[in-house]
Amino acid sequence: MTPTALRQAVDAVPTLTLAPLPTPVAPMSRLSGLLGGGANLLVKRDDTIGFAFGGNKVRKLALLGAQARADAIDTLITAGGLQSNHARVTAATAVTLGMRAVLVVNGKPPDHASANALLDALLGAEVVYVDSREERVEAMHAAAGRLRREGQRVLEIPIGGSTPLGALAYLHAMLELLDQIPPPDAIVHATSSGGTQAGLVAACRLLGLRTRIIGIAADGPTAAIEAQVNANIDGIAPLLNVDQHALRRGTAIEIDDRFIGDGYGIPTEASQEAIQLAARTEAIFLDPVYTGKAMAGVIAYVRQQHFTEGQTVLFWHTGGQVGLFA
């Protein structure tokens, strides 16, 4: 499939304009030099998206919000952690569309809200608290049912906006990248609910690119992330009216879970080093949950010479830097 044909297909799916694009691509030559050289390191700065403190969720909510508007929805409901980036962007999208936002989060109401929890409150979102991550989906369905009985028109958005429609945002993003640079040898990013990785892999498969898409897992289990990536890729085919088999061939789904450490949201020595090095060499801020661990993966790959001189490796900064203030 040519880039022009893919662009025509994705452009046919309604989307909102939440922020100006493209986001910049920049070299990370100082970080590369500190690590001893080797591969040409670049960064795609989705952290610079201007809407609601940015990040990859803005791209996804542009599509999911357009669906909500087309369906005359009046309430967006989603789930995540107490400091969920996705919940923050969902709440902001609801405000932009004149809708209500309900967020189901695991954790206790904070005595003094900070970071994303503070922003959720400023945006006027209704927050429902549950004790554990395992309870979130059931509680979201229950809250949606209650709202529908009250006469509300509700769109339930899965955790992370990880749906085929949300994943489609990263086919848009890959086409955007290819307008900026030639296809890199590898793209490294943080992966969790799988939507971003699904979009990038699907784009590479449809375009026949040789670019590796390496997801550094922020949590596990890896099998569950891979299953979600595959489900989202399968769901993209009918959205674009493309051959399902074409979406099942080509670029591998690579998920590296060696940088999770003691669990989701728990910093590691490697992620703390990565956050510090990115700030002190490139003035780039990473977060302790996602991008810090993903950058720890990049650093380890370079040091271990998994990436070699002559290769171009792009780190896709998916945002989340609000988490530094949690």
C-alpha positions as CSV (number, residue, x, y, z in Angstrom):
1,M,0.0,0.0,0.0
2,T,1.4,3.4,-0.9
3,P,1.6,6.2,1.7
4,T,-0.9,8.2,-0.4
5,A,-3.4,5.4,-0.4
6,L,-3.1,4.9,3.3
7,R,-3.4,8.6,4.0
8,Q,-6.6,8.7,1.9
9,A,-8.0,5.7,3.9
10,V,-7.2,7.1,7.4
11,D,-8.3,10.6,6.4
12,A,-11.8,9.2,5.6
13,V,-12.3,8.4,9.3
14,P,-13.7,11.5,11.2
15,T,-11.3,13.1,13.7
16,L,-11.2,16.2,15.9
17,T,-8.5,18.9,15.7
18,L,-7.4,19.0,19.3
19,A,-3.9,20.3,18.8
20,P,-1.7,21.5,15.9
21,L,0.4,18.7,14.3
22,P,3.0,17.6,13.4
23,T,5.0,17.2,16.6
24,P,8.7,17.8,16.1
25,V,11.4,15.2,15.5
26,A,14.8,16.1,17.0
27,P,18.2,14.6,17.3
28,M,19.5,13.3,20.7
29,S,23.2,13.7,19.8
30,R,24.3,14.7,23.3
31,L,22.7,11.7,24.8
32,S,24.2,9.5,22.1
33,G,27.6,11.0,22.7
34,L,27.4,10.3,26.4
35,L,26.5,6.7,25.7
36,G,29.5,6.3,23.5
37,G,28.0,6.9,20.1
38,G,26.8,4.2,17.7
39,A,23.2,4.5,16.4
40,N,21.8,7.9,15.4
41,L,19.2,8.6,18.1
42,L,16.2,10.7,17.4
43,V,13.1,11.6,19.4
44,K,9.5,12.2,18.3
45,R,8.1,14.8,20.7
46,D,4.4,13.9,21.3
47,D,5.1,15.3,24.8
48,T,4.9,18.8,23.1
49,I,1.3,18.4,22.0
50,G,-0.4,21.5,23.4
51,F,-3.8,20.1,24.4
52,A,-4.2,19.1,28.0
53,F,-0.5,18.7,28.6
54,G,-0.1,16.5,25.6
55,G,1.0,12.9,25.1
56,N,-0.1,10.0,22.9
57,K,-3.7,10.0,24.4
58,V,-4.5,13.3,22.7
59,R,-4.1,11.6,19.3
60,K,-6.4,8.8,20.3
61,L,-9.1,11.0,21.9
62,A,-9.2,13.1,18.7
63,L,-10.7,10.0,17.0
64,L,-12.7,8.7,19.9
65,G,-14.1,12.2,20.6
66,A,-15.2,12.5,17.0
67,Q,-17.1,9.3,17.3
68,A,-18.7,10.5,20.5
69,R,-19.8,13.8,18.8
70,A,-21.2,11.9,15.8
71,D,-23.2,9.6,18.1
72,A,-24.6,12.6,20.1
73,I,-22.9,11.3,23.3
74,D,-23.2,13.5,26.3
75,T,-21.0,11.6,28.8
76,L,-17.5,10.1,28.3
77,I,-16.6,7.5,30.9
78,T,-13.2,5.7,31.2
79,A,-11.0,4.1,33.7
80,G,-7.3,4.1,34.8
81,G,-5.0,4.7,37.7
82,L,-5.3,7.6,40.1
83,Q,-2.6,9.4,38.0
84,S,-3.9,8.2,34.6
85,N,-2.7,10.4,31.7
86,H,-5.6,8.9,29.6
87,A,-8.2,9.9,32.2
88,R,-6.8,13.5,32.2
89,V,-7.1,13.8,28.4
90,T,-10.5,12.1,28.3
91,A,-11.7,14.7,30.8
92,A,-10.2,17.6,28.8
93,T,-11.8,16.2,25.6
94,A,-15.2,16.1,27.3
95,V,-14.9,19.7,28.3
96,T,-14.0,20.7,24.7
97,L,-17.0,18.9,23.4
98,G,-19.4,20.2,26.1
99,M,-19.8,16.7,27.6
100,R,-19.6,15.2,31.1
101,A,-16.6,13.1,32.1
102,V,-16.7,10.2,34.6
103,L,-13.4,8.6,35.6
104,V,-13.1,5.3,37.4
105,V,-9.7,5.1,39.1
106,N,-8.1,2.7,41.5
107,G,-6.8,4.3,44.7
108,K,-8.1,6.4,47.5
109,P,-9.3,10.1,47.3
110,P,-6.1,12.1,47.9
111,D,-6.0,14.6,50.8
112,H,-4.3,17.0,48.4
113,A,-4.7,16.3,44.8
114,S,-1.6,16.6,42.6
115,A,-0.5,16.1,39.0
116,N,-3.2,14.4,36.9
117,A,-5.6,14.0,39.8
118,L,-5.4,17.8,40.3
119,L,-6.1,18.4,36.6
120,D,-9.0,16.0,36.6
121,A,-10.6,18.0,39.4
122,L,-9.9,21.3,37.7
123,L,-11.6,19.9,34.6
124,G,-14.7,19.1,36.6
125,A,-14.6,15.3,36.1
126,E,-16.6,13.1,38.3
127,V,-14.2,10.5,39.9
128,V,-15.3,7.1,41.1
129,Y,-12.7,5.4,43.3
130,V,-12.2,1.6,43.5
131,D,-9.7,-0.4,45.6
132,S,-7.8,-2.3,42.9
133,R,-6.9,-2.3,39.2
134,E,-9.0,-5.5,38.8
135,E,-12.2,-3.7,39.8
136,R,-12.0,-0.8,37.3
137,V,-13.6,-2.3,34.3
138,E,-16.6,-3.8,36.2
139,A,-17.1,-0.5,38.0
140,M,-16.9,1.4,34.7
141,H,-19.7,-0.8,33.2
142,A,-21.7,-0.3,36.4
143,A,-21.4,3.5,36.3
144,A,-22.2,3.6,32.6
145,G,-25.3,1.5,33.3
146,R,-26.4,3.8,36.0
147,L,-25.9,6.9,33.8
148,R,-27.9,5.3,31.0
149,R,-30.8,4.6,33.3
150,E,-30.7,8.3,34.2
151,G,-31.1,9.1,30.5
152,Q,-27.5,9.9,29.6
153,R,-26.0,9.0,26.3
154,V,-22.7,7.3,27.3
155,L,-19.5,6.3,25.5
156,E,-17.4,3.8,27.5
157,I,-13.8,4.3,26.5
158,P,-11.5,1.3,27.5
159,I,-8.4,1.9,29.6
160,G,-5.8,3.8,27.6
161,G,-8.2,4.5,24.7
162,S,-7.0,1.1,23.4
163,T,-9.5,0.3,20.7
164,P,-9.0,-0.1,17.0
165,L,-10.3,3.4,16.5
166,G,-7.9,4.8,19.1
167,A,-5.0,2.8,17.5
168,L,-5.8,4.4,14.2
169,A,-4.3,7.6,15.6
170,Y,-0.9,6.0,15.2
171,L,-1.3,5.2,11.6
172,H,-1.9,9.0,11.2
173,A,1.2,9.6,13.3
174,M,3.4,7.2,11.3
175,L,2.4,9.0,8.1
176,E,3.2,12.2,9.8
177,L,6.7,10.9,10.8
178,L,7.4,9.7,7.2
179,D,6.8,13.3,6.0
180,Q,9.6,14.4,8.4
181,I,12.3,11.7,8.0
182,P,13.0,8.5,6.1
183,P,11.8,5.3,7.8
184,P,14.0,4.7,10.9
185,D,15.5,1.3,11.5
186,A,13.7,1.0,14.8
187,I,11.1,2.9,16.9
188,V,11.1,2.4,20.6
189,H,8.2,3.5,22.8
190,A,6.5,2.7,26.1
191,T,3.7,0.1,25.8
192,S,1.0,-0.8,28.2
193,S,-2.6,-1.0,26.9
194,G,-1.3,-1.6,23.4
195,G,-3.0,1.0,21.3
196,T,0.0,3.0,20.2
197,Q,2.0,-0.1,19.4
198,A,-0.9,-1.5,17.4
199,G,-1.1,1.6,15.2
200,L,2.6,1.7,14.6
201,V,2.8,-2.0,13.7
202,A,-0.3,-1.8,11.5
203,A,1.2,1.2,9.6
204,C,4.5,-0.6,9.0
205,R,2.7,-3.7,7.8
206,L,0.5,-1.9,5.4
207,L,3.3,0.2,4.0
208,G,5.8,-2.7,3.9
209,L,8.3,-0.9,6.0
210,R,11.3,-2.8,7.6
211,T,11.2,-0.5,10.7
212,R,11.2,-2.5,14.0
213,I,8.6,-1.4,16.5
214,I,9.9,-2.1,20.0
215,G,7.5,-1.7,22.9
216,I,9.1,-1.4,26.3
217,A,6.5,-2.8,28.7
218,A,5.4,-0.5,31.6
219,D,3.5,-3.3,33.2
220,G,2.5,-6.9,32.4
221,P,1.8,-9.6,31.6
222,T,3.4,-9.4,28.2
223,A,1.0,-11.9,26.7
224,A,-1.9,-9.7,27.6
225,I,-0.3,-6.7,26.0
226,E,0.4,-8.7,22.8
227,A,-3.2,-10.0,22.7
228,Q,-4.5,-6.4,23.0
229,V,-2.1,-5.2,20.2
230,N,-3.3,-8.1,17.9
231,A,-7.0,-7.4,18.7
232,N,-6.6,-3.7,17.9
233,I,-4.7,-4.5,14.6
234,D,-7.5,-6.9,13.5
235,G,-10.0,-4.2,14.3
236,I,-8.3,-1.6,12.1
237,A,-9.0,-3.6,8.9
238,P,-12.8,-2.9,8.7
239,L,-12.2,0.8,9.7
240,L,-10.0,1.3,6.6
241,N,-11.7,-1.3,4.4
242,V,-8.3,-3.1,3.9
243,D,-7.5,-6.8,3.6
244,Q,-7.3,-8.4,7.1
245,H,-4.5,-10.7,5.9
246,A,-2.3,-7.8,4.9
247,L,-2.5,-6.6,8.5
248,R,-1.3,-9.9,9.8
249,R,1.9,-10.1,7.9
250,G,5.2,-8.3,8.2
251,T,6.5,-6.3,11.2
252,A,6.7,-8.3,14.4
253,I,5.1,-7.3,17.7
254,E,8.2,-6.9,19.9
255,I,7.5,-6.3,23.6
256,D,10.4,-6.2,26.1
257,D,9.4,-6.6,29.7
258,R,12.9,-6.5,31.2
259,F,12.5,-2.9,32.4
260,I,9.3,-3.2,34.5
261,G,11.3,-3.7,37.7
262,D,9.0,-4.3,40.8
263,G,5.9,-3.3,38.9
264,Y,3.7,-0.7,37.3
265,G,4.5,2.8,38.4
266,I,7.4,1.7,40.6
267,P,10.7,3.5,39.6
268,T,13.8,1.5,38.9
269,E,17.4,2.5,39.1
270,A,17.6,2.4,35.3
271,S,14.5,4.5,34.8
272,Q,15.7,7.1,37.4
273,E,19.0,7.3,35.5
274,A,17.2,7.6,32.2
275,I,15.0,10.5,33.5
276,Q,18.1,12.3,34.7
277,L,20.2,11.7,31.5
278,A,17.4,12.8,29.2
279,A,16.9,16.0,31.2
280,R,20.6,16.8,31.5
281,T,21.7,16.0,28.0
282,E,18.6,17.0,25.9
283,A,16.3,19.0,28.3
284,I,13.7,16.4,27.7
285,F,11.4,15.4,30.7
286,L,10.3,11.8,31.1
287,D,7.9,10.3,33.6
288,P,8.6,7.5,36.1
289,V,5.7,5.3,34.9
290,Y,6.1,5.0,31.1
291,T,8.7,7.0,29.3
292,G,11.4,6.7,31.9
293,K,11.3,2.9,31.6
294,A,11.2,3.1,27.8
295,M,14.2,5.3,27.7
296,A,16.0,3.0,30.1
297,G,15.4,0.4,27.4
298,V,16.9,2.6,24.7
299,I,20.0,3.3,26.9
300,A,20.5,-0.4,27.6
301,Y,20.1,-1.4,23.9
302,V,22.7,1.2,22.9
303,R,25.2,0.2,25.7
304,Q,24.8,-3.5,24.8
305,Q,25.2,-2.6,21.1
306,H,21.9,-4.0,20.0
307,F,21.7,-0.9,17.9
308,T,24.8,-0.2,15.8
309,E,26.5,2.6,14.0
310,G,24.7,3.6,10.9
311,Q,21.3,2.7,12.2
312,T,18.7,5.3,13.0
313,V,16.7,4.7,16.2
314,L,13.7,6.9,17.1
315,F,12.4,7.2,20.6
316,W,8.7,8.0,20.5
317,H,8.1,10.2,23.5
318,T,4.5,9.4,24.4
319,G,4.2,12.2,27.1
320,G,3.2,11.7,30.7
321,Q,5.6,14.2,32.2
322,V,2.8,15.4,34.5
323,G,3.6,12.3,36.5
324,L,6.8,14.0,37.7
325,F,4.6,16.1,40.0
326,A,2.6,13.3,41.6
